[in-house]
Amino acid sequence: MPSEDAVSSAPPSVAGPADSESKPKSHLGAWICLGLVAGIVCGLLFGEYCAPLQLPGNVYVGLLQMTVLPYLVLSLIAKAGRLDSRQARKIGLVALAFLAVLWLIGIFMVTVVSTALPTVESASFYSPSASVVSSDDADLMDRFIPTNVFYSLSREYVPAVVLFCLFFGFALMAMPRKEALLDLLDLSAAALSRVNLFLVRLAPFGLFMFAAAAAGTLRLDELARLQAYLVIVTVASALVCLVILPLLVSSLTGISYGRLISAAQEPALTAFATGKLLVVLPQIVEKCEHLAEEQADANSPEQTMPSIMVPLAYAFPHVGKILAFTFISFAAWYVGQKMSPGETFVMASEGAISSFASPLVSMPYLLDEYQLPQDLFAFFILPGFLTARISDIVGVAHLMALTLLVTFALQGRLRVHWQQLLRLAIVSAVCVVGVVGASHWYLSRVKLDYDLDDRLLSLSIRQPYSDVVVYRSRDELPNGPAHNGSTFERIKNDRVLRVGYHPDHLPYSFFNEQQELVGLDVELMHHLARRLRTRLEFVPYEYDTVVEQLTSGEIDVAIGGLIENPERLLEVGFTGHYHSATLSVVTPDHRREEFVTLDAMRKQKELRLAVQTGDLATAGEQIFPNIEFVTIDSYRSYFDGTAGDLDGLVIPAEEGAAWTVLYPGYTVVIPKPATGRPIGMAVRLEDQEWRNYLDRWLDFERLDGDLDRQQSYWIEGNGAKELPPRWCVLRDVLHWLP
């Protein structure tokens, strides 16, 4: 988040409250605020003309990330190593126990408030990263266990790095002559802090560019969705600060709720105004000491624990940082992949451990982990001026609650006030249900127009060939003599290329809203005809007739995302594969959990899955004897319900994603481990010369980068994302720009 605290990404070590108190006031927070505001204004004025600023903005964010993990390693080891064993034993278990409780509260709140996100019509095109799936056990091992700490550092596996640092630091606690190493670690961390301080001074300029590019390209429908993130993070923060933490402390220490809120006001407002939690540590120490003294009796020890606990607790992530991971829930909801409560709980738990690092590292890491577009990170940065300050308020409540609970526990004054604890449970439950329900009601009434289906059906061939005929039926074909010779020779002599297409094979071959035949394979055929300088004729086929059409010479090549398999290779020849298919199951959104792994599918009983070809049904029954595979005429019959009562559709994920754009109530599930299959173009089995030519032509298309451009445009949906320039003041209001 672009507050001074978050942007710095490596907060300076805290030796004690006095250090912070002696530091001169800085106006950097005000300059950062000014840079963000100026960037947003610039984006509104110039619109998409600010898009080039995204590159230098990303460069600046990358430079900020540069020092995060090295600083994390050095500072964590040094902080843990400087604790003496007696002090660590006295404070450690109690503090960690209460810290775990507060973290669980944060994780629970992320899970609960994420349910406020309403169900909306949403879908997304296929993303290649969706098929890159590793084994769950190996993935968890890599992320949490530093079997090779250098590998963990290179992959930015923050939980594993933190675990390594804590073990190393605890080992140093009992080591003799450790001061030289700890001094070196402190010196190195200080050097990184100086690097970071230099970069932070550039924050007004760097964040100006980032905010200008984000605000200039952010569309109004995206802004409407962004408010969902602001709502859920604000709701979660308010519940934690005003209800859960104060009532928890009150029920265990006897300090009244009103007194806690009154004491927290000054540091909370100061933290909100400055955007830096560090500067209010002396205030938090003072407030906690006063609250503890008010509850003390004659036998109570002197109040020195807050001055130790506050700086120590500051080194650990607070609940406000955990609540920021509601952004990952929002990001999944935004792209139509809303996470279940179980998935959200796991994500928030992983985020709690990852939050030792800056959100500049942990957020991109989790976006990658849950296969969400990195472009959404701009949505996290853009409102950061506000959300970072809300997080700092939660940080104040967290530090005060943790300090008071540990202080009272170590002094033997912790008492469970059961009546107040019951009130905590009732009031918290009522507030959570009421506020989350109200948020859900509000967000469900925010109008979010779904138009991705219209944009998909508006796609067209970008550079169409001039001499093209599309037959909608085989009956329209002119009568001609059968041809059994070389296809390549016939094409050269007759100057006609006949291509077999399937009319309903999104995104490879389909009719758009102008009733033009379009798609990835169709556009490739336009390129081929231009190379051959022949007339291009498209002839429809069905799966049960395509072999006969190829054999008779009615068509020269069959397209449409055809998957190569051993059964088909017995009847037709295939070109070398120019694309790959990832097998998936398309099912209604609420049933996605039934198909997440192949083992889960094998355990299902009485499943009926649709397939479009008999050979796929035969292959599926051999692998899944518990599943009934039903052959259907077309994919569309599954989605419109005319194929009968079916539990899912087996389909390449690339095609399934396109169909779910038209039918957003369905979702694409790639069972783990992912299974890939090659895609090629079919020709007559004995027509080797023609097949060789097509292979060499595909090599040229691949080397020229055209195949990658076609995949980006048709399969990954970048063609459907090409929209008119976004509204901006200088063009649409003042008419100063073209």
Solvent accessible surface area in square Angstrom, and as a share of the most:
residue,aa,sasa,rsa
1,M,11,0.05
2,P,0,0.00
3,S,2,0.01
4,E,23,0.10
5,D,20,0.11
6,A,16,0.12
7,V,2,0.01
8,S,11,0.07
9,S,10,0.06
10,A,4,0.03
11,P,43,0.27
12,P,45,0.29
13,S,80,0.52
14,V,22,0.12
15,A,92,0.72
16,G,12,0.12
17,P,28,0.18
18,A,70,0.54
19,D,62,0.32
20,S,14,0.09
21,E,129,0.58
22,S,89,0.58
23,K,99,0.42
24,P,122,0.76
25,K,193,0.82
26,S,75,0.49
27,H,136,0.61
28,L,24,0.12
29,G,10,0.10
30,A,67,0.52
31,W,144,0.51
32,I,2,0.01
33,C,33,0.20
34,L,98,0.49
35,G,7,0.07
36,L,3,0.01
37,V,73,0.42
38,A,40,0.31
39,G,0,0.00
40,I,60,0.30
41,V,72,0.41
42,C,25,0.15
43,G,0,0.00
44,L,77,0.38
45,L,59,0.30
46,F,77,0.32
47,G,0,0.00
48,E,59,0.27
49,Y,104,0.39
50,C,5,0.03
51,A,40,0.31
52,P,100,0.63
53,L,51,0.25
54,Q,73,0.33
55,L,130,0.65
56,P,46,0.29
57,G,0,0.00
58,N,68,0.35
59,V,82,0.47
60,Y,12,0.04
61,V,10,0.06
62,G,34,0.33
63,L,72,0.36
64,L,2,0.01
65,Q,47,0.21
66,M,104,0.47
67,T,3,0.02
68,V,2,0.01
69,L,17,0.08
70,P,59,0.37
71,Y,13,0.05
72,L,11,0.05
73,V,26,0.15
74,L,34,0.17
75,S,13,0.08
76,L,11,0.06
77,I,5,0.02
78,A,4,0.03
79,K,59,0.25
80,A,8,0.06
81,G,0,0.00
82,R,102,0.37
83,L,38,0.19
84,D,74,0.38
85,S,46,0.30
86,R,189,0.69
87,Q,57,0.25
88,A,18,0.14
89,R,165,0.60
90,K,119,0.50
91,I,6,0.03
92,G,22,0.21
93,L,142,0.71
94,V,41,0.23
95,A,12,0.10
96,L,88,0.44
97,A,58,0.45
98,F,31,0.13
99,L,11,0.05
100,A,49,0.38
101,V,65,0.37
102,L,0,0.00
103,W,39,0.14
104,L,100,0.50
105,I,27,0.14
106,G,0,0.00
107,I,10,0.05
108,F,106,0.44
109,M,0,0.00
110,V,0,0.00
111,T,18,0.11
112,V,28,0.16
113,V,1,0.00
114,S,9,0.06
115,T,62,0.36
116,A,1,0.01
117,L,1,0.00
118,P,4,0.02
119,T,122,0.71
120,V,42,0.24
121,E,107,0.48
122,S,13,0.08
123,A,16,0.12
124,S,40,0.26
125,F,17,0.07
126,Y,18,0.07
127,S,49,0.32
128,P,58,0.37
129,S,53,0.34
130,A,29,0.23
131,S,27,0.18
132,V,116,0.66
133,V,36,0.21
134,S,68,0.44
135,S,68,0.44
136,D,75,0.39
137,D,114,0.59
138,A,52,0.40
139,D,33,0.17
140,L,83,0.41
141,M,97,0.43
142,D,43,0.22
143,R,15,0.05
144,F,54,0.22
145,I,78,0.40
146,P,30,0.19
147,T,102,0.60
148,N,79,0.41
149,V,22,0.13
150,F,155,0.65
151,Y,85,0.32
152,S,2,0.01
153,L,52,0.26
154,S,82,0.53
155,R,127,0.46
156,E,66,0.30
157,Y,18,0.07
158,V,0,0.00
159,P,3,0.02
160,A,0,0.00
161,V,0,0.00
162,V,5,0.03
163,L,59,0.30
164,F,68,0.28
165,C,0,0.00
166,L,37,0.18
167,F,136,0.57
168,F,81,0.34
169,G,0,0.00
170,F,100,0.42
171,A,61,0.47
172,L,11,0.05
173,M,32,0.14
174,A,89,0.69
175,M,104,0.46
176,P,91,0.57
177,R,214,0.78
178,K,33,0.14
179,E,88,0.39
180,A,79,0.61
181,L,66,0.33
182,L,0,0.00
183,D,78,0.40
184,L,102,0.51
185,L,20,0.10
186,D,55,0.29
187,L,126,0.63
188,S,37,0.24
189,A,10,0.08
190,A,50,0.38
191,A,54,0.42
192,L,36,0.18
193,S,28,0.18
194,R,184,0.67
195,V,64,0.36
196,N,3,0.02
197,L,85,0.42
198,F,120,0.50
199,L,8,0.04
200,V,4,0.02
201,R,144,0.52
202,L,67,0.33
203,A,0,0.00
204,P,16,0.10
205,F,138,0.58
206,G,1,0.01
207,L,2,0.01
208,F,62,0.26
209,M,46,0.21
210,F,12,0.05
211,A,0,0.00
212,A,0,0.00
213,A,1,0.01
214,A,12,0.09
215,A,6,0.05
216,G,0,0.00
217,T,49,0.29
218,L,14,0.07
219,R,51,0.19
220,L,126,0.63
221,D,69,0.36
222,E,42,0.19
223,L,93,0.46
224,A,26,0.20
225,R,28,0.10
226,L,7,0.03
227,Q,51,0.23
228,A,2,0.02
229,Y,0,0.00
230,L,48,0.24
231,V,34,0.19
232,I,1,0.00
233,V,6,0.03
234,T,60,0.35
235,V,21,0.12
236,A,0,0.00
237,S,7,0.04
238,A,44,0.34
239,L,6,0.03
240,V,0,0.00
241,C,15,0.09
242,L,96,0.48
243,V,20,0.11
244,I,17,0.09
245,L,3,0.02
246,P,12,0.08
247,L,15,0.07
248,L,21,0.11
249,V,3,0.01
250,S,2,0.02
251,S,0,0.00
252,L,24,0.12
253,T,8,0.04
254,G,27,0.26
255,I,3,0.02
256,S,65,0.42
257,Y,79,0.30
258,G,46,0.45
259,R,85,0.31
260,L,13,0.07
261,I,42,0.21
262,S,61,0.39
263,A,3,0.02
264,A,20,0.16
265,Q,101,0.45
266,E,92,0.41
267,P,0,0.00
268,A,14,0.11
269,L,120,0.60
270,T,40,0.23
271,A,0,0.00
272,F,76,0.32
273,A,76,0.59
274,T,54,0.31
275,G,0,0.00
276,K,29,0.12
277,L,4,0.02
278,L,6,0.03
279,V,61,0.35
280,V,0,0.00
281,L,0,0.00
282,P,24,0.15
283,Q,41,0.18
284,I,0,0.00
285,V,12,0.07
286,E,85,0.38
287,K,43,0.18
288,C,0,0.00
289,E,41,0.19
290,H,83,0.37
291,L,1,0.00
292,A,0,0.00
293,E,94,0.42
294,E,97,0.44
295,Q,75,0.34
296,A,38,0.30
297,D,94,0.49
298,A,107,0.83
299,N,144,0.74
300,S,23,0.15
301,P,67,0.42
302,E,147,0.66
303,Q,22,0.10
304,T,73,0.42
305,M,19,0.09
306,P,0,0.00
307,S,43,0.28
308,I,67,0.34
309,M,2,0.01
310,V,0,0.00
311,P,15,0.09
312,L,41,0.20
313,A,4,0.03
314,Y,29,0.11
315,A,27,0.21
316,F,49,0.20
317,P,2,0.01
318,H,11,0.05
319,V,0,0.00
320,G,2,0.02
321,K,67,0.28
322,I,0,0.00
323,L,1,0.01
324,A,4,0.03
325,F,3,0.01
326,T,0,0.00
327,F,0,0.00
328,I,0,0.00
329,S,3,0.02
330,F,0,0.00
331,A,0,0.00
332,A,2,0.02
333,W,8,0.03
334,Y,33,0.13
335,V,20,0.11
336,G,30,0.29
337,Q,69,0.31
338,K,79,0.33
339,M,23,0.10
340,S,37,0.24
341,P,80,0.51
342,G,48,0.46
343,E,62,0.28
344,T,2,0.01
345,F,89,0.37
346,V,83,0.48
347,M,0,0.00
348,A,0,0.00
349,S,34,0.22
350,E,3,0.01
351,G,0,0.00
352,A,1,0.01
353,I,54,0.27
354,S,0,0.00
355,S,4,0.02
356,F,32,0.13
357,A,6,0.05
358,S,7,0.04
359,P,21,0.13
360,L,4,0.02
361,V,3,0.01
362,S,1,0.01
363,M,1,0.00
364,P,20,0.12
365,Y,15,0.06
366,L,0,0.00
367,L,0,0.00
368,D,92,0.48
369,E,42,0.19
370,Y,55,0.21
371,Q,64,0.29
372,L,10,0.05
373,P,61,0.39
374,Q,74,0.33
375,D,113,0.59
376,L,11,0.06
377,F,18,0.08
378,A,17,0.13
379,F,19,0.08
380,F,0,0.00
381,I,2,0.01
382,L,18,0.09
383,P,17,0.11
384,G,0,0.00
385,F,67,0.28
386,L,79,0.39
387,T,1,0.01
388,A,4,0.03
389,R,13,0.05
390,I,23,0.12
391,S,12,0.08
392,D,6,0.03
393,I,48,0.24
394,V,0,0.00
395,G,0,0.00
396,V,1,0.00
397,A,18,0.14
398,H,0,0.00
399,L,2,0.01
400,M,8,0.03
401,A,4,0.03
402,L,4,0.02
403,T,0,0.00
404,L,0,0.00
405,L,0,0.00
406,V,0,0.00
407,T,0,0.00
408,F,3,0.01
409,A,29,0.22
410,L,44,0.22
411,Q,34,0.15
412,G,47,0.46
413,R,35,0.13
414,L,50,0.25
415,R,145,0.53
416,V,68,0.39
417,H,65,0.29
418,W,183,0.64
419,Q,156,0.69
420,Q,53,0.24
421,L,48,0.24
422,L,112,0.56
423,R,115,0.42
424,L,20,0.10
425,A,58,0.45
426,I,95,0.48
427,V,53,0.31
428,S,15,0.10
429,A,54,0.42
430,V,99,0.57
431,C,36,0.22
432,V,15,0.09
433,V,108,0.62
434,G,42,0.41
435,V,55,0.32
436,V,15,0.09
437,G,38,0.37
438,A,59,0.46
439,S,8,0.05
440,H,73,0.33
441,W,145,0.51
442,Y,98,0.37
443,L,7,0.03
444,S,51,0.33
445,R,150,0.55
446,V,27,0.16
447,K,161,0.68
448,L,32,0.16
449,D,93,0.48
450,Y,41,0.15
451,D,58,0.30
452,L,22,0.11
453,D,35,0.18
454,D,83,0.43
455,R,50,0.18
456,L,0,0.00
457,L,52,0.26
458,S,50,0.32
459,L,9,0.04
460,S,45,0.29
461,I,18,0.09
462,R,104,0.38
463,Q,126,0.56
464,P,85,0.53
465,Y,36,0.14
466,S,112,0.72
467,D,62,0.32
468,V,45,0.26
469,V,39,0.23
470,V,50,0.29
471,Y,23,0.09
472,R,124,0.45
473,S,41,0.26
474,R,86,0.31
475,D,135,0.70
476,E,91,0.41
477,L,36,0.18
478,P,96,0.60
479,N,158,0.81
480,G,58,0.56
481,P,133,0.83
482,A,85,0.66
483,H,51,0.23
484,N,120,0.61
485,G,39,0.38
486,S,37,0.24
487,T,7,0.04
488,F,33,0.14
489,E,72,0.32
490,R,14,0.05
491,I,1,0.00
492,K,87,0.37
493,N,110,0.57
494,D,76,0.40
495,R,105,0.38
496,V,22,0.13
497,L,0,0.00
498,R,65,0.24
499,V,0,0.00
500,G,0,0.00
501,Y,1,0.01
502,H,5,0.02
503,P,44,0.28
504,D,26,0.13
505,H,4,0.02
506,L,1,0.01
507,P,0,0.00
508,Y,0,0.00
509,S,0,0.00
510,F,3,0.01
511,F,33,0.14
512,N,2,0.01
513,E,93,0.42
514,Q,102,0.45
515,Q,107,0.47
516,E,80,0.36
517,L,11,0.05
518,V,1,0.00
519,G,0,0.00
520,L,5,0.03
521,D,0,0.00
522,V,0,0.00
523,E,3,0.02
524,L,0,0.00
525,M,0,0.00
526,H,11,0.05
527,H,28,0.12
528,L,0,0.00
529,A,0,0.00
530,R,97,0.36
531,R,121,0.44
532,L,23,0.11
533,R,195,0.71
534,T,3,0.02
535,R,93,0.34
536,L,0,0.00
537,E,9,0.04
538,F,1,0.00
539,V,0,0.00
540,P,15,0.10
541,Y,2,0.01
542,E,86,0.38
543,Y,52,0.20
544,D,130,0.67
545,T,36,0.21
546,V,16,0.09
547,V,47,0.27
548,E,94,0.42
549,Q,0,0.00
550,L,2,0.01
551,T,77,0.45
552,S,42,0.27
553,G,12,0.12
554,E,38,0.17
555,I,2,0.01
556,D,6,0.03
557,V,0,0.00
558,A,0,0.00
559,I,0,0.00
560,G,0,0.00
561,G,3,0.03
562,L,10,0.05
563,I,28,0.14
564,E,29,0.13
565,N,28,0.14
566,P,99,0.62
567,E,77,0.35
568,R,39,0.14
569,L,84,0.42
570,L,142,0.71
571,E,97,0.44
572,V,9,0.05
573,G,2,0.02
574,F,16,0.07
575,T,2,0.01
576,G,40,0.38
577,H,102,0.46
578,Y,17,0.06
579,H,23,0.10
580,S,60,0.39
581,A,0,0.00
582,T,11,0.06
583,L,34,0.17
584,S,2,0.01
585,V,3,0.02
586,V,0,0.00
587,T,0,0.00
588,P,35,0.22
589,D,65,0.34
590,H,155,0.69
591,R,54,0.20
592,R,67,0.24
593,E,86,0.39
594,E,46,0.21
595,F,0,0.00
596,V,47,0.27
597,T,37,0.21
598,L,37,0.18
599,D,88,0.45
600,A,24,0.19
601,M,6,0.03
602,R,104,0.38
603,K,160,0.68
604,Q,48,0.21
605,K,179,0.76
606,E,161,0.72
607,L,6,0.03
608,R,80,0.29
609,L,0,0.00
610,A,0,0.00
611,V,0,0.00
612,Q,11,0.05
613,T,18,0.10
614,G,42,0.40
615,D,30,0.16
616,L,50,0.25
617,A,10,0.08
618,T,73,0.42
619,A,35,0.27
620,G,9,0.09
621,E,82,0.37
622,Q,142,0.63
623,I,92,0.46
624,F,18,0.08
625,P,116,0.73
626,N,52,0.27
627,I,7,0.04
628,E,90,0.40
629,F,20,0.08
630,V,31,0.18
631,T,74,0.43
632,I,12,0.06
633,D,130,0.67
634,S,26,0.17
635,Y,13,0.05
636,R,90,0.33
637,S,19,0.12
638,Y,14,0.05
639,F,11,0.05
640,D,76,0.39
641,G,49,0.47
642,T,106,0.62
643,A,31,0.24
644,G,47,0.45
645,D,123,0.64
646,L,22,0.11
647,D,24,0.12
648,G,0,0.00
649,L,0,0.00
650,V,19,0.11
651,I,0,0.00
652,P,6,0.04
653,A,0,0.00
654,E,3,0.02
655,E,1,0.01
656,G,0,0.00
657,A,6,0.05
658,A,1,0.01
659,W,0,0.00
660,T,6,0.04
661,V,0,0.00
662,L,30,0.15
663,Y,55,0.21
664,P,19,0.12
665,G,48,0.46
666,Y,50,0.19
667,T,17,0.10
668,V,34,0.19
669,V,5,0.03
670,I,24,0.12
671,P,9,0.06
672,K,72,0.31
673,P,93,0.59
674,A,36,0.28
675,T,43,0.25
676,G,49,0.47
677,R,92,0.34
678,P,47,0.30
679,I,0,0.00
680,G,0,0.00
681,M,0,0.00
682,A,3,0.02
683,V,0,0.00
684,R,19,0.07
685,L,85,0.42
686,E,123,0.55
687,D,9,0.05
688,Q,92,0.41
689,E,87,0.39
690,W,1,0.00
691,R,45,0.17
692,N,63,0.33
693,Y,62,0.23
694,L,0,0.00
695,D,27,0.14
696,R,131,0.48
697,W,8,0.03
698,L,3,0.01
699,D,48,0.25
700,F,115,0.48
701,E,7,0.03
702,R,102,0.37
703,L,150,0.75
704,D,80,0.42
705,G,20,0.19
706,D,17,0.09
707,L,17,0.08
708,D,106,0.55
709,R,127,0.46
710,Q,2,0.01
711,Q,42,0.19
712,S,34,0.22
713,Y,16,0.06
714,W,0,0.00
715,I,2,0.01
716,E,45,0.20
717,G,0,0.00
718,N,60,0.31
719,G,6,0.06
720,A,2,0.02
721,K,115,0.49
722,E,124,0.56
723,L,64,0.32
724,P,97,0.61
725,P,87,0.54
726,R,14,0.05
727,W,112,0.39
728,C,0,0.00
729,V,36,0.20
730,L,19,0.09
731,R,35,0.13
732,D,59,0.31
733,V,78,0.45
734,L,74,0.37
735,H,141,0.63
736,W,182,0.64
737,L,45,0.22
738,P,136,0.85
